[in-house]
Amino acid sequence: MFGRRRKRGRHSSGSVDTGPEHDEAFDEDVDGPWDSTVAPRDDVQRLDLGSVLLPMPDEAQLQVEMDQQDGSVRAVHILTSVGQLTVSAFAAPKSGGLWKEVGAELVQGLKEDGARINRENGEWGEEITARNQGVQILFIGIDGPRWMLRGVAAGPEEHFAQNSEALREMIRGTVVVRGEQPMPPRTPLPVELPEAIARHIQQQG
């Protein structure tokens, strides 16, 4: 599931030092998301948010959602010309399966809000699409080793296909840094802003 091999199957000669449990060479056509312990050494420029490293779309802007009580970062949204992308990581049990639970709760909540729901199998398993008042939202969940990654693409219905592909492309290149600290399942992994961005927000405040 992590480092998913594309059908083309070409091999590169490069390899990654992934520790004693992950000593196999990486394929250049393998897709993420990756756990940080098995992430490839590549030339992709990623935004380092502490718990997730995200490849950024061209000409994207950041929108940072802060917690008003303690000043911590709740989420970072990536704004493009066709919509908004959000990729977040959460602590999960070793047994996995968290996305199935979270997805079922998500569907219930969306139905209560009056949204039209569609569930289908995608690249990483079940994807959930919701439509409501001209807005279309795609939810993708991926169960990793002690983490769950959730991706959300939201925007106008007419740009849904382009926005959805932008989210998938981002997830394919995402690296999750879970860390070793114990956390209850569903706890959001901490988001840390790069120093320059944090300084800019502080000056704006």
N, C-alpha and C positions, 0 to 999 in steps of 0.2 A: 504493500500500500504506500510506503514511503520510498521515494525514488522509483516511481512507476515507469516502467520501460515502454517507450513508444514503439509502434509497430514497425517502424523502419529498421530498427535494430542495428544501426551502425555502431561500431565500437571505437573508442578513443584509446590512446596508449596511456593517458594520464590516470593517476590514481589519487586517492585521498587517504590521509592518515586518520582513520576513524577509531582507533583504539583496538584493543585486543579482540573485541567481539565483532568488529566490523572491518575486516581487513581486505575486502574484495575491491577490485578496481571499479570505478564508476563509469557508466556509459554516458557519452556526451548527449544522448537523446533521452535521458531519464528525466521525468518530471517530478517536481515536489508536490506537496510541501515536504520539507525535510526536517527531521529532528536535528538539532545543532551537532549531535554526536556523529552524524553521518552526512553532513552537508558537503556539497562539492566545493572544491576550490575553483572558482570561475571568475570571470571579469565583469559579472553583473553588478551594477551599482545598486545597493539596497539602502533604504532608509532604516537606520538602527533605532528601534523603539524599545530596546531592552529585551522584552520577551518575544518580539517578532521582528524579523528583518524583511522589509517589503521592497520588491522592485517597483519603481515608480513609473507610471505612464508618462509619456511626453506632455509637457505643458500642464501638468497637474498642480493643484494648489492644496494646501493643508488647512483643515479646519479642526482645531483642538477643542475638545469638550472637557471642561474642568469641573471637578467636584467643588461646589460652593462652600462646603463645610470645612474640608481639610486642605483644599488647594491641590489635591492630587489630580493626575490626568485620568479621566474616565474613558476616553476614546479619542482616536485620531481618525478623522474622515478625510478621504482623498477625493477632491472635487475635480471633475473633468467637464468637458463641453457637453457631454451626454448624460451626466448623472453623478451620483455619489457612491463611492466604494468604501467599505469598512471591513477590515480583517482583524479579528480579535482572537486571543488564545485563552483557554481556561484550564484549570487543573482538572484531571479526570482520573478515575480509578484504573488500576493496572489491568483490570478485566475488560476495559473498553466499553463500548456500547452507549456512551453518554449521548451522542447525537440522536439516537433513536428516541430517547426519553425527551430530550430538549425539543426535538422536531415535533413530537406529538403535542407537547404543551404549546408550542408556537402556533401550530395549526389551529388548536382550540381557541387561542386568544385572537387570532386573525379572523376566524369565523364569527366570533362574538363582536368584532369590530365591523362586520358586514363585508369583509373582503371575499372575493372569489378565489378559491384555492385550487392549485393544480400540483400534484405530487408525481414525480417521475424519476427514473434512474438516470443519473448523469455520470460524469467522469469518475467521481469518488463515491458514488452511492446515491442515496435519495436526495433529490433537490426539491425545494418547495418554492412555488411561485404564487404571489398574491397580487391581485388587481383591485384597486379601489380608487374611485374618483379621478381617473386619468393617470394615476401613478401605478407603476408595475415594479414589484420588488422580487428579487431572487435571493434565496437563502441556501447556502451550501455549507454542510458540516462534514468534518473529517475527524475521525477518531485516531489519535496518535498514541505513542507510548507515554502514558501518564498526562496527556494533554488532549484537548479537543480544540480544533480550529474552526471558527465560524466566519464565513464571508457573506457580506450583504451588498447587493447592487440595487440601488433605488434611483428611479428617475421617471421621466415621461414615457408612456407606453410606446410612442413612436420610435424611441431610441433604445428600446429594451434589448434587442439583439446585440447591438454594438456595446451597450453597457455591460451586458452579461458576459460577453467575450473578454472585455477588459478585466472583469473580476476573475474569470478563469485563468487568464494569462498571469495575473498577479499571484494567484494562489500557486500556480505551477512553479513560481520562482521564490516562494516564501520559505523562510527558515524560522523554526520555532525554538526558542531558548527556554526550556522548561526549568532548569536548575534542579538542585537536589533537595530543596527544602520541602518538608511535608505540607500539604495544603488540603483542605476539604474539597471534594469534588464540586465543580461549578465555580470555584473561586477564580475571578479574573486574574490572569497573570499580570504582574505590574507593568505598566507602560511608562517608559522613561524617554523624555524628549532629548534630542541632541542639544548640546550646550548653546549653540547659536540660536536655535529655535526657541528654547526656553528663555534665553536672554531677551529676545525680541518680544515675546509675550509679556514678560515682566515689564519691559519698557512701555508697552501699549497700555498695561494696567495702571 
